[in-house]
Amino acid sequence: MRASVLALGPLLARFGKAKVSLPGGCAIGTRPIDLHLVAFRKLGAEVRLEAGNVIARAPQGGRLIGGEIHFDKVTVTGNGKRDDGGNARARPDRAAKRGV
C-alpha cells in the first residue's frame, strides 16, 4: 500500500517538512516509489531515506518550487503526486486528457 507516499506531498506543501514510513507490500505487485522521490526533488525538496522512513524538507523559505516534471516512464500516482506536491504546473497536453 502506498498511502504514506501519497500523503507526503500535501504534508510537505502544508508544513514544509514531512516524515512518513516507507510503504509495505502491494497486492498487485511491486510498485516502487522512486518516481515520487524524483518528483519531490525536482520541486526543490530535500528527500532522504532513514530507518524505514521517507523524510522530506521543502527548500529554504518552506515553499516548493513549481515547474514541469517529465517522467522517464509511465506513472499514474506519480502524476497525482506531482499535482499534490504544491506549486507544480501540469503539462497542458496532459491536463486536457485528465479533464483539468
Phi and psi restraints in degrees (value plus and minus 20) as a CYANA .aco file:
   2 ARG   PHI    -134.5   -94.5
   2 ARG   PSI       0.4    40.4
   3 ALA   PHI     -77.9   -37.9
   3 ALA   PSI     -56.2   -16.2
   4 SER   PHI     -82.9   -42.9
   4 SER   PSI     -61.5   -21.5
   5 VAL   PHI     -91.5   -51.5
   5 VAL   PSI     -53.7   -13.7
   6 LEU   PHI     -89.8   -49.8
   6 LEU   PSI     -46.4    -6.4
   7 ALA   PHI    -102.2   -62.2
   7 ALA   PSI     -38.1     1.9
   8 LEU   PHI     -81.2   -41.2
   8 LEU   PSI     -63.1   -23.1
   9 GLY   PHI     -80.7   -40.7
   9 GLY   PSI     -73.6   -33.6
  10 PRO   PHI     -81.4   -41.4
  10 PRO   PSI     -58.0   -18.0
  11 LEU   PHI     -84.5   -44.5
  11 LEU   PSI     -63.6   -23.6
  12 LEU   PHI     -84.7   -44.7
  12 LEU   PSI     -62.7   -22.7
  13 ALA   PHI     -86.0   -46.0
  13 ALA   PSI     -57.7   -17.7
  14 ARG   PHI     -97.5   -57.5
  14 ARG   PSI     -64.9   -24.9
  15 PHE   PHI    -127.5   -87.5
  15 PHE   PSI     -30.1     9.9
  16 GLY   PHI      61.3   101.3
  16 GLY   PSI     -24.9    15.1
  17 LYS   PHI    -178.9  -138.9
  17 LYS   PSI     134.8   174.8
  18 ALA   PHI    -179.6  -139.6
  18 ALA   PSI     130.6   170.6
  19 LYS   PHI    -158.0  -118.0
  19 LYS   PSI     100.4   140.4
  20 VAL   PHI    -152.4  -112.4
  20 VAL   PSI     136.4   176.4
  21 SER   PHI     -97.4   -57.4
  21 SER   PSI     132.2   172.2
  22 LEU   PHI     -83.2   -43.2
  22 LEU   PSI     123.0   163.0
  23 PRO   PHI     -88.5   -48.5
  23 PRO   PSI     134.3   174.3
  24 GLY   PHI    -109.8   -69.8
  24 GLY   PSI    -174.8  -134.8
  25 GLY   PHI     -89.4   -49.4
  25 GLY   PSI     141.4   181.4
  26 CYS   PHI    -145.7  -105.7
  26 CYS   PSI     114.7   154.7
  27 ALA   PHI     -83.7   -43.7
  27 ALA   PSI     -43.9    -3.9
  28 ILE   PHI    -119.7   -79.7
  28 ILE   PSI     -12.4    27.6
  29 GLY   PHI     100.4   140.4
  29 GLY   PSI    -195.1  -155.1
  30 THR   PHI     -86.7   -46.7
  30 THR   PSI     110.8   150.8
  31 ARG   PHI    -158.1  -118.1
  31 ARG   PSI      69.3   109.3
  32 PRO   PHI     -86.7   -46.7
  32 PRO   PSI     138.4   178.4
  33 ILE   PHI    -127.4   -87.4
  33 ILE   PSI     -10.4    29.6
  34 ASP   PHI     -77.7   -37.7
  34 ASP   PSI     -57.9   -17.9
  35 LEU   PHI     -87.1   -47.1
  35 LEU   PSI     -53.1   -13.1
  36 HIS   PHI     -83.0   -43.0
  36 HIS   PSI     -65.5   -25.5
  37 LEU   PHI     -86.5   -46.5
  37 LEU   PSI     -59.1   -19.1
  38 VAL   PHI     -80.8   -40.8
  38 VAL   PSI     -64.0   -24.0
  39 ALA   PHI     -82.3   -42.3
  39 ALA   PSI     -62.8   -22.8
  40 PHE   PHI     -82.4   -42.4
  40 PHE   PSI     -60.3   -20.3
  41 ARG   PHI     -84.7   -44.7
  41 ARG   PSI     -58.8   -18.8
  42 LYS   PHI     -87.6   -47.6
  42 LYS   PSI     -43.2    -3.2
  43 LEU   PHI    -104.4   -64.4
  43 LEU   PSI     -18.8    21.2
  44 GLY   PHI      80.0   120.0
  44 GLY   PSI     -20.4    19.6
  45 ALA   PHI     -97.2   -57.2
  45 ALA   PSI     128.1   168.1
  46 GLU   PHI    -111.2   -71.2
  46 GLU   PSI     104.2   144.2
  47 VAL   PHI    -147.1  -107.1
  47 VAL   PSI     113.7   153.7
  48 ARG   PHI    -163.5  -123.5
  48 ARG   PSI     134.6   174.6
  49 LEU   PHI    -123.5   -83.5
  49 LEU   PSI     110.3   150.3
  50 GLU   PHI    -168.9  -128.9
  50 GLU   PSI      99.1   139.1
  51 ALA   PHI      31.5    71.5
  51 ALA   PSI      25.2    65.2
  52 GLY   PHI      59.8    99.8
  52 GLY   PSI      -6.6    33.4
  53 ASN   PHI    -144.5  -104.5
  53 ASN   PSI     134.6   174.6
  54 VAL   PHI    -122.5   -82.5
  54 VAL   PSI     102.6   142.6
  55 ILE   PHI    -136.7   -96.7
  55 ILE   PSI     103.9   143.9
  56 ALA   PHI    -148.0  -108.0
  56 ALA   PSI     124.3   164.3
  57 ARG   PHI    -157.5  -117.5
  57 ARG   PSI     112.6   152.6
  58 ALA   PHI     -89.2   -49.2
  58 ALA   PSI     139.2   179.2
  59 PRO   PHI     -83.2   -43.2
  59 PRO   PSI     152.1   192.1
  60 GLN   PHI     -68.0   -28.0
  60 GLN   PSI     114.9   154.9
  61 GLY   PHI      77.1   117.1
  61 GLY   PSI     -33.4     6.6
  62 GLY   PHI      57.7    97.7
  62 GLY   PSI     -10.5    29.5
  63 ARG   PHI    -136.7   -96.7
  63 ARG   PSI     117.8   157.8
  64 LEU   PHI     -94.2   -54.2
  64 LEU   PSI     137.9   177.9
  65 ILE   PHI    -123.9   -83.9
  65 ILE   PSI      99.8   139.8
  66 GLY   PHI     -93.8   -53.8
  66 GLY   PSI     139.5   179.5
  67 GLY   PHI     147.4   187.4
  67 GLY   PSI     158.5   198.5
  68 GLU   PHI    -105.4   -65.4
  68 GLU   PSI     121.5   161.5
  69 ILE   PHI    -146.3  -106.3
  69 ILE   PSI     104.5   144.5
  70 HIS   PHI    -131.1   -91.1
  70 HIS   PSI     102.3   142.3
  71 PHE   PHI    -107.9   -67.9
  71 PHE   PSI     128.6   168.6
  72 ASP   PHI     -92.5   -52.5
  72 ASP   PSI     -41.4    -1.4
  73 LYS   PHI    -162.4  -122.4
  73 LYS   PSI     147.6   187.6
  74 VAL   PHI     -85.6   -45.6
  74 VAL   PSI     115.7   155.7
  75 THR   PHI    -164.0  -124.0
  75 THR   PSI     117.4   157.4
  76 VAL   PHI    -112.9   -72.9
  76 VAL   PSI     -79.8   -39.8
  77 THR   PHI     -90.2   -50.2
  77 THR   PSI     -41.5    -1.5
  78 GLY   PHI     -84.2   -44.2
  78 GLY   PSI     -58.1   -18.1
  79 ASN   PHI     -85.3   -45.3
  79 ASN   PSI     -62.9   -22.9
  80 GLY   PHI     -83.6   -43.6
  80 GLY   PSI     -58.8   -18.8
  81 LYS   PHI     -83.9   -43.9
  81 LYS   PSI     -61.6   -21.6
  82 ARG   PHI     -79.1   -39.1
  82 ARG   PSI     -61.5   -21.5
  83 ASP   PHI     -94.8   -54.8
  83 ASP   PSI     -54.5   -14.5
  84 ASP   PHI     -93.4   -53.4
  84 ASP   PSI     -45.0    -5.0
  85 GLY   PHI     -91.1   -51.1
  85 GLY   PSI     -22.4    17.6
  86 GLY   PHI     112.9   152.9
  86 GLY   PSI    -142.4  -102.4
  87 ASN   PHI    -111.1   -71.1
  87 ASN   PSI      -5.2    34.8
  88 ALA   PHI     -91.0   -51.0
  88 ALA   PSI     124.4   164.4
  89 ARG   PHI    -117.1   -77.1
  89 ARG   PSI     114.0   154.0
  90 ALA   PHI     -94.4   -54.4
  90 ALA   PSI     129.8   169.8
  91 ARG   PHI     -84.8   -44.8
  91 ARG   PSI     112.4   152.4
  92 PRO   PHI     -76.3   -36.3
  92 PRO   PSI     -58.5   -18.5
  93 ASP   PHI     -86.6   -46.6
  93 ASP   PSI     -52.8   -12.8
  94 ARG   PHI    -103.6   -63.6
  94 ARG   PSI     -52.1   -12.1
  95 ALA   PHI     -81.6   -41.6
  95 ALA   PSI     -59.0   -19.0
  96 ALA   PHI     -83.6   -43.6
  96 ALA   PSI     -58.3   -18.3
  97 LYS   PHI     -88.4   -48.4
  97 LYS   PSI     -50.5   -10.5
  98 ARG   PHI    -105.8   -65.8
  98 ARG   PSI     -25.4    14.6
  99 GLY   PHI      61.0   101.0
  99 GLY   PSI       1.3    41.3
